[in-house]
């Protein structure tokens, strides 16, 4: 395939950015989107130009690093990560716009790379459990009802890619935060910090400058791991429960 790429280029966080057009040829439909960008970068390097900076790591749809808005959609037209999006999803001659995540809490570092350390600080605020010293307990030492285990596992699938924030018209991080809160909240290991966890993580989320949630639902639609929208309402119930309990102390 021969494609026209319009890529966001920005030298650094303080520089003005703009879209630049590039022609790429000989693209196999079996290539991933990132492999197609590799082809472009190899050519740019050979021509003595600065390659396009973009985040990537595992390229297996697990790490969540490949944060790209492709033709206006977080991770592109398929419900998957950009590294697992294949060029067969496009047609020969297509014009493809490639941009970084757009959110005030995700400032651009260079080109398509954004700083997502705000997510790290939300997790640091409460995404942990009390860790007793000593040998690891047996796996079945703390029985967990299957519905709770399934609920926790569903939310543990969040890879922290930020597609929910990029897709949200408000730039909210509620789906990400709720996934981290709900993952630990129903497990017995997470019980000691249950109230402080949700209060602290939501407070940190607000401090990072993410927008407010209006349940538009775009976050759940864009999530490559299928974190459900009801995750947000579950966290809201947890927050109200914890706030009432804290107010009675």
C-alpha beads as a LAMMPS data file, in Angstrom:
LAMMPS data file: protein, C-alpha beads

249 atoms
248 bonds

1 atom types
1 bond types

-500.0 500.0 xlo xhi
-500.0 500.0 ylo yhi
-500.0 500.0 zlo zhi

Masses

1 110.0

Atoms # bond

1 1 1 0.000 0.000 0.000
2 1 1 0.955 3.621 -0.528
3 1 1 -0.241 5.985 2.188
4 1 1 -0.072 9.643 3.108
5 1 1 0.670 10.278 6.787
6 1 1 -0.050 13.597 8.435
7 1 1 1.929 13.437 11.655
8 1 1 2.065 15.864 14.571
9 1 1 5.631 17.145 14.927
10 1 1 6.678 19.131 17.991
11 1 1 10.337 19.607 18.892
12 1 1 9.769 19.867 22.640
13 1 1 7.188 20.795 25.249
14 1 1 7.782 24.525 24.800
15 1 1 7.811 24.602 20.992
16 1 1 4.817 25.103 18.734
17 1 1 3.691 21.985 16.914
18 1 1 2.220 21.380 13.473
19 1 1 1.131 18.555 11.197
20 1 1 3.720 17.355 8.660
21 1 1 2.904 15.193 5.632
22 1 1 4.898 12.130 4.578
23 1 1 4.415 9.558 1.830
24 1 1 5.100 5.925 2.707
25 1 1 5.131 3.165 0.107
26 1 1 5.443 -0.612 0.107
27 1 1 3.401 -1.024 3.285
28 1 1 2.198 -4.594 3.859
29 1 1 -1.353 -5.067 5.164
30 1 1 0.151 -7.459 7.728
31 1 1 2.337 -4.776 9.301
32 1 1 1.297 -3.289 12.610
33 1 1 0.753 0.460 12.758
34 1 1 3.998 0.888 14.695
35 1 1 5.925 -1.152 12.136
36 1 1 4.606 1.208 9.481
37 1 1 5.944 4.132 11.541
38 1 1 9.272 2.270 11.777
39 1 1 9.402 2.190 7.962
40 1 1 8.839 5.946 7.888
41 1 1 11.511 6.567 10.528
42 1 1 14.091 4.412 8.749
43 1 1 13.620 6.535 5.651
44 1 1 13.804 9.788 7.615
45 1 1 17.043 8.689 9.294
46 1 1 18.597 7.748 5.939
47 1 1 17.618 11.176 4.599
48 1 1 19.250 12.868 7.581
49 1 1 15.966 14.033 9.107
50 1 1 14.742 13.752 12.686
51 1 1 12.644 10.578 13.101
52 1 1 9.139 10.765 14.528
53 1 1 9.214 10.200 18.297
54 1 1 6.514 7.856 19.601
55 1 1 6.090 5.687 22.695
56 1 1 6.291 1.896 22.482
57 1 1 7.548 -0.994 24.546
58 1 1 6.165 -4.539 24.481
59 1 1 4.279 -4.245 21.162
60 1 1 2.002 -7.025 22.400
61 1 1 -0.953 -4.968 23.627
62 1 1 0.045 -5.309 27.282
63 1 1 2.126 -2.311 28.384
64 1 1 -0.151 0.488 27.139
65 1 1 2.751 2.642 25.952
66 1 1 1.650 3.081 22.315
67 1 1 -0.482 6.199 22.808
68 1 1 -1.625 7.506 19.417
69 1 1 -4.731 9.239 18.157
70 1 1 -5.260 7.842 14.658
71 1 1 -7.767 9.606 12.413
72 1 1 -9.356 11.122 15.502
73 1 1 -9.737 7.839 17.397
74 1 1 -7.649 6.734 20.380
75 1 1 -5.562 3.771 19.130
76 1 1 -7.292 3.947 15.740
77 1 1 -10.400 2.423 14.129
78 1 1 -10.219 -0.937 15.914
79 1 1 -10.796 -1.553 19.624
80 1 1 -7.205 -2.498 20.336
81 1 1 -3.851 -0.885 21.058
82 1 1 -1.910 0.899 18.310
83 1 1 0.752 -1.831 18.328
84 1 1 -1.907 -4.463 17.641
85 1 1 -3.646 -2.373 14.971
86 1 1 -2.702 -3.750 11.557
87 1 1 -2.524 -1.906 8.278
88 1 1 -5.224 -4.147 6.822
89 1 1 -7.610 -1.797 8.626
90 1 1 -6.704 0.865 6.037
91 1 1 -6.923 1.099 2.264
92 1 1 -4.313 1.855 -0.368
93 1 1 -4.143 5.621 -0.896
94 1 1 -5.574 6.529 2.503
95 1 1 -4.615 9.751 4.270
96 1 1 -3.970 9.001 7.959
97 1 1 -3.714 11.628 10.689
98 1 1 -1.480 10.651 13.629
99 1 1 -1.560 12.793 16.775
100 1 1 -0.582 12.474 20.458
101 1 1 -3.063 12.168 23.320
102 1 1 -4.863 15.478 23.790
103 1 1 -5.331 16.297 27.483
104 1 1 -4.112 19.058 29.777
105 1 1 -2.817 16.447 32.227
106 1 1 -0.790 14.730 29.440
107 1 1 1.613 17.434 28.197
108 1 1 3.445 16.702 24.952
109 1 1 7.137 15.858 25.426
110 1 1 8.060 15.516 21.742
111 1 1 6.068 14.704 18.606
112 1 1 3.715 11.880 19.601
113 1 1 5.177 11.304 23.078
114 1 1 3.231 12.627 26.080
115 1 1 4.001 12.666 29.792
116 1 1 1.568 10.279 31.516
117 1 1 3.212 10.426 34.938
118 1 1 -0.072 11.821 36.289
119 1 1 -1.338 8.226 36.190
120 1 1 1.655 7.109 38.240
121 1 1 0.892 9.694 40.908
122 1 1 -2.741 8.572 41.108
123 1 1 -1.593 4.997 41.730
124 1 1 0.989 6.169 44.279
125 1 1 -1.796 7.944 46.157
126 1 1 -3.571 4.695 47.009
127 1 1 -3.172 1.892 44.488
128 1 1 -1.474 -0.494 46.884
129 1 1 -2.225 -2.933 49.679
130 1 1 -0.675 -3.449 53.110
131 1 1 2.327 -5.702 52.576
132 1 1 3.095 -7.847 55.656
133 1 1 6.654 -9.027 56.040
134 1 1 7.538 -12.705 56.017
135 1 1 7.005 -15.524 53.580
136 1 1 4.361 -15.278 50.861
137 1 1 1.031 -16.818 51.939
138 1 1 -0.482 -19.745 50.094
139 1 1 -2.584 -18.695 47.103
140 1 1 -5.764 -20.094 48.657
141 1 1 -5.101 -18.763 52.170
142 1 1 -7.613 -15.924 51.736
143 1 1 -10.728 -17.300 49.997
144 1 1 -12.321 -14.845 47.531
145 1 1 -15.885 -15.398 46.263
146 1 1 -15.905 -15.977 42.514
147 1 1 -18.081 -12.926 41.700
148 1 1 -15.603 -10.725 43.582
149 1 1 -12.630 -12.392 41.899
150 1 1 -14.208 -11.910 38.464
151 1 1 -14.994 -8.263 39.241
152 1 1 -11.431 -7.622 40.431
153 1 1 -9.888 -9.383 37.439
154 1 1 -12.043 -7.437 34.977
155 1 1 -10.693 -4.175 36.390
156 1 1 -7.143 -5.470 36.768
157 1 1 -6.987 -5.703 32.964
158 1 1 -6.505 -1.912 32.749
159 1 1 -3.074 -1.247 31.203
160 1 1 -3.001 2.488 31.958
161 1 1 -2.675 3.489 28.314
162 1 1 -4.738 6.662 28.698
163 1 1 -7.095 6.025 25.770
164 1 1 -10.005 6.786 28.123
165 1 1 -8.620 10.270 28.778
166 1 1 -7.837 10.894 25.103
167 1 1 -11.342 9.855 24.022
168 1 1 -13.228 11.734 26.741
169 1 1 -14.583 15.129 25.597
170 1 1 -13.733 16.428 29.092
171 1 1 -10.303 14.804 29.387
172 1 1 -11.455 12.898 32.483
173 1 1 -9.522 10.038 34.076
174 1 1 -12.447 8.458 35.895
175 1 1 -12.340 5.119 34.057
176 1 1 -8.637 4.628 34.788
177 1 1 -8.990 5.645 38.442
178 1 1 -12.103 3.531 38.947
179 1 1 -10.372 0.482 37.478
180 1 1 -7.536 0.821 40.004
181 1 1 -9.915 1.474 42.918
182 1 1 -12.333 -1.350 42.073
183 1 1 -9.565 -3.863 41.399
184 1 1 -8.384 -3.754 44.999
185 1 1 -11.585 -2.677 46.750
186 1 1 -13.394 -6.015 46.590
187 1 1 -10.422 -8.176 47.601
188 1 1 -9.742 -9.009 51.261
189 1 1 -6.111 -7.947 50.783
190 1 1 -7.311 -4.465 49.868
191 1 1 -9.713 -4.042 52.786
192 1 1 -7.387 -2.147 55.214
193 1 1 -7.012 0.803 52.779
194 1 1 -10.473 0.591 51.245
195 1 1 -11.718 4.000 52.412
196 1 1 -8.467 5.945 52.243
197 1 1 -7.678 4.460 48.832
198 1 1 -10.684 5.856 47.000
199 1 1 -10.571 9.232 48.778
200 1 1 -6.854 9.728 48.154
201 1 1 -6.854 8.508 44.545
202 1 1 -9.824 10.671 43.543
203 1 1 -8.260 13.681 45.276
204 1 1 -4.990 13.122 43.407
205 1 1 -6.873 12.687 40.130
206 1 1 -8.521 16.073 40.652
207 1 1 -5.206 17.656 41.602
208 1 1 -3.602 16.463 38.356
209 1 1 -5.994 18.599 36.322
210 1 1 -8.111 15.959 34.611
211 1 1 -11.574 17.072 33.538
212 1 1 -14.829 16.205 35.247
213 1 1 -16.790 13.102 34.268
214 1 1 -20.226 13.532 32.671
215 1 1 -20.626 9.826 31.791
216 1 1 -20.357 10.487 28.058
217 1 1 -19.231 6.873 27.675
218 1 1 -16.469 7.537 25.134
219 1 1 -13.897 6.227 27.619
220 1 1 -15.393 2.738 27.774
221 1 1 -15.863 2.673 24.001
222 1 1 -12.179 3.472 23.422
223 1 1 -10.737 1.231 26.149
224 1 1 -8.754 -1.551 24.443
225 1 1 -9.260 -3.863 27.433
226 1 1 -13.001 -3.349 27.748
227 1 1 -13.153 -1.768 31.207
228 1 1 -16.946 -1.264 31.594
229 1 1 -18.624 2.086 32.138
230 1 1 -20.303 0.851 35.337
231 1 1 -16.817 0.847 36.852
232 1 1 -17.215 4.607 37.307
233 1 1 -20.538 4.324 39.141
234 1 1 -19.056 1.587 41.331
235 1 1 -16.228 3.923 42.313
236 1 1 -18.695 6.750 42.973
237 1 1 -20.509 4.496 45.452
238 1 1 -17.202 3.621 47.074
239 1 1 -16.301 7.312 47.358
240 1 1 -19.651 8.226 48.951
241 1 1 -19.353 5.316 51.379
242 1 1 -15.817 6.342 52.367
243 1 1 -16.718 10.048 52.634
244 1 1 -19.655 9.315 54.944
245 1 1 -17.514 7.045 57.085
246 1 1 -14.738 9.635 57.281
247 1 1 -17.290 12.298 58.281
248 1 1 -18.497 10.229 61.223
249 1 1 -15.048 9.895 62.769

Bonds

1 1 1 2
2 1 2 3
3 1 3 4
4 1 4 5
5 1 5 6
6 1 6 7
7 1 7 8
8 1 8 9
9 1 9 10
10 1 10 11
11 1 11 12
12 1 12 13
13 1 13 14
14 1 14 15
15 1 15 16
16 1 16 17
17 1 17 18
18 1 18 19
19 1 19 20
20 1 20 21
21 1 21 22
22 1 22 23
23 1 23 24
24 1 24 25
25 1 25 26
26 1 26 27
27 1 27 28
28 1 28 29
29 1 29 30
30 1 30 31
31 1 31 32
32 1 32 33
33 1 33 34
34 1 34 35
35 1 35 36
36 1 36 37
37 1 37 38
38 1 38 39
39 1 39 40
40 1 40 41
41 1 41 42
42 1 42 43
43 1 43 44
44 1 44 45
45 1 45 46
46 1 46 47
47 1 47 48
48 1 48 49
49 1 49 50
50 1 50 51
51 1 51 52
52 1 52 53
53 1 53 54
54 1 54 55
55 1 55 56
56 1 56 57
57 1 57 58
58 1 58 59
59 1 59 60
60 1 60 61
61 1 61 62
62 1 62 63
63 1 63 64
64 1 64 65
65 1 65 66
66 1 66 67
67 1 67 68
68 1 68 69
69 1 69 70
70 1 70 71
71 1 71 72
72 1 72 73
73 1 73 74
74 1 74 75
75 1 75 76
76 1 76 77
77 1 77 78
78 1 78 79
79 1 79 80
80 1 80 81
81 1 81 82
82 1 82 83
83 1 83 84
84 1 84 85
85 1 85 86
86 1 86 87
87 1 87 88
88 1 88 89
89 1 89 90
90 1 90 91
91 1 91 92
92 1 92 93
93 1 93 94
94 1 94 95
95 1 95 96
96 1 96 97
97 1 97 98
98 1 98 99
99 1 99 100
100 1 100 101
101 1 101 102
102 1 102 103
103 1 103 104
104 1 104 105
105 1 105 106
106 1 106 107
107 1 107 108
108 1 108 109
109 1 109 110
110 1 110 111
111 1 111 112
112 1 112 113
113 1 113 114
114 1 114 115
115 1 115 116
116 1 116 117
117 1 117 118
118 1 118 119
119 1 119 120
120 1 120 121
121 1 121 122
122 1 122 123
123 1 123 124
124 1 124 125
125 1 125 126
126 1 126 127
127 1 127 128
128 1 128 129
129 1 129 130
130 1 130 131
131 1 131 132
132 1 132 133
133 1 133 134
134 1 134 135
135 1 135 136
136 1 136 137
137 1 137 138
138 1 138 139
139 1 139 140
140 1 140 141
141 1 141 142
142 1 142 143
143 1 143 144
144 1 144 145
145 1 145 146
146 1 146 147
147 1 147 148
148 1 148 149
149 1 149 150
150 1 150 151
151 1 151 152
152 1 152 153
153 1 153 154
154 1 154 155
155 1 155 156
156 1 156 157
157 1 157 158
158 1 158 159
159 1 159 160
160 1 160 161
161 1 161 162
162 1 162 163
163 1 163 164
164 1 164 165
165 1 165 166
166 1 166 167
167 1 167 168
168 1 168 169
169 1 169 170
170 1 170 171
171 1 171 172
172 1 172 173
173 1 173 174
174 1 174 175
175 1 175 176
176 1 176 177
177 1 177 178
178 1 178 179
179 1 179 180
180 1 180 181
181 1 181 182
182 1 182 183
183 1 183 184
184 1 184 185
185 1 185 186
186 1 186 187
187 1 187 188
188 1 188 189
189 1 189 190
190 1 190 191
191 1 191 192
192 1 192 193
193 1 193 194
194 1 194 195
195 1 195 196
196 1 196 197
197 1 197 198
198 1 198 199
199 1 199 200
200 1 200 201
201 1 201 202
202 1 202 203
203 1 203 204
204 1 204 205
205 1 205 206
206 1 206 207
207 1 207 208
208 1 208 209
209 1 209 210
210 1 210 211
211 1 211 212
212 1 212 213
213 1 213 214
214 1 214 215
215 1 215 216
216 1 216 217
217 1 217 218
218 1 218 219
219 1 219 220
220 1 220 221
221 1 221 222
222 1 222 223
223 1 223 224
224 1 224 225
225 1 225 226
226 1 226 227
227 1 227 228
228 1 228 229
229 1 229 230
230 1 230 231
231 1 231 232
232 1 232 233
233 1 233 234
234 1 234 235
235 1 235 236
236 1 236 237
237 1 237 238
238 1 238 239
239 1 239 240
240 1 240 241
241 1 241 242
242 1 242 243
243 1 243 244
244 1 244 245
245 1 245 246
246 1 246 247
247 1 247 248
248 1 248 249
